[in-house]
Amino acid sequence: MFRTDPLANPEQLIRRVYAYVAYRVGDGPDAEDVTSETVERALRYRKSFDSSKGEPIAWVLGIARRCIDDSFAAAREAPGEPAESAAPGDLEEDTARRLGLKAALGALSERERDLIGLRYGADLTAREIGEVLGLTTNAVEVALHRALSRLRETLGGSGPAPDSSTSEKGPVRVRPSGPV
């Protein structure tokens, strides 16, 4: 087994983990808690990282996915949690757009939400997502395309449309703005 320190560049990893987690659970204290739990587990199990199986970001995001699942399970078991307060100011249009996007994302399967979160929240390439999920790059690209098509359909064509340009990371898509 070939080992390197997966946490050699922790600032970059933590930023990407937080971005992914915030995309999945919403920005703020919940995302910070899940990110902290992810880093704690990564530190605890850093000796189990095998660089021959993939990049450190894929390994850490795999841990983050399990932490998100754990936090969702804990939230279902914790009755009487107070609702989050709304942001200050008159944000009617932005709020309506975010609620529409949140509802549209809620209509997707867990796998589709995860794919979109990994691509646009954690800013991973299709290859990196494949490492996290144990899929081929082509399977990830096809699944992402289908998930974005379903998202667009659910939004009634008013949502983010794919940009026809490409980058080194593959097709460039317009990101839904902000956490949902």
N, C-alpha and C positions, 0 to 999 in steps of 0.2 A: 504494500500500500504506500503510495507516494503522498506525503503530507507536507503542506505549507500552512502558514498561519492564515486562516481565512479572515482574520480581523486585523490584518496588517495595515489597512487603510480604513479605520472605523468611521471617520467622519462621512466619507462618501457612502459607505454602506448604510449608515444610520439615516442619512438624508433620503436615500432611495427606499429604505424600508418604511420610513415615516410617510413618504409620498404615497406608497402603495397602500399602507394601512389607512391613511386618511381618506383615500379614494374609496376604500371599502366600508369603513365605519363612520366616516365624517371627521372633519378637522376638529382638533381640540383635545380635551383631557382623555377621552376614550382612546383616541389614536396614540396619544403619548403613553398611556398605560400599556397598550398592546405592543408598542415599539419597545418600551422598557423591558417587558416580559420577553420579547424576541431576543434582545441583546443579552439579557441575563441567561437565557437558554443557550444562545450561541457561545457565550463565554464558558458555560458549564460543559458543553459538549464539543468544544473546539477541537479536541484531539480526535474526534470521530470524522472530521472533514477529510475527504479524499479528493485531492485536486485532479486526479486522473478521471474522476466521474463528472467534473464540471467546474464552473466558476464559483467563487465564493458567494456572489450575489444570488445565484440560483439556490445554493444551500441555505443561505440566510432567509431568503424569501419563502422557501419551503417551511422553515421554522415559523415565519410570520403567518403563513396560511393556517398552520395548526393553532397558533395563538389566537387568531381571529375566530376560528371555529370554537375554541374554548371560551372566548369572551361572549360569543353569541349564545352558547349553551348556558353560561352563567347568567346572562341577561334574561333568558327565558325562565330560569329558576328563581330569579330575584323579583318577587312581587312588590308593587308599590314604589317603584323607582320614580322620582320626580321627573317630569318632562323637561327637556332642555328649553331654555328661554330663547326668544327670538332676538336676532341682531337689532341693535338700535338703528333708527333712521327710517325713512320712507323707501323701502326696497320692494315695492309692489311688483314691478315688472320682473326684476331679477328673481324675486321669490317665486312668482308664477312659473317662470322658466325652469328654475331649479326643481320645483315640485313636479312639473311635467316630466322632467328628465328622471327624477327619482322614481316616479310612478312607472315610467317606461322601462327603467332598469329593473324595477321590481317585477315586471312582467317576464323578464328573461330568466332562464334557468340559472342555478348557482354556478354552473360551469361557464356559461356565457358571461356572467357578471365578473367571475374570477379572471377570465381571459381579458376582458376590457380593463379591469383594474390593473392587471400585470402590464398590459401594453401602455395604457395612458396614465395610470397612477405611478407605477414604478418605472415607467419609460424603458421597458425591456424590449429587445428585439425578438422576433419570432423564434430565433435560435435559442435565445436565453429562456424564453417562456417554455420552449420544448424541454429544456434541461430541468426546469422547475417541475413541470407536469409529467415528464416522461413521455413526451410525444415527439414526432418528427417535426421539422421546421415546416414542411408542407402541410401537415395536419393542422398545425397551429394557424398558419395563414388562412387555410380554408375555414376553420372554425371561427376565426376572428372576422372574416368577411361575412359569414352567415350571421354571426352575433350582431355585427353592425347593421346588416340589412334588416334583421328583425327589430333592432332598436329604432331604425329609421321608419319602418312600417308602423311601429307602435306609436311613434311621435307624429304619425300622419304626414310624413314628408316635411315637417317643419323643423326637424332636428338637424344636428350636424351631419353634413354630407361629406363623403370622402373627397379628398383632394386628389386630382389625377396625377400629381407629380410624385416622384419617388425620391427616396434618400438611401443612404447606405443601410438604413434599418428597414427598408422595404417601403411599401406604399405609405405615404404620409396621410394621416387622418386628422381632421379637425377635432380637437379635444373638447369634450364637454367641460365647461369652465367650472371650477370649484368642486368641492367635495359634495357628494350626494349621499 
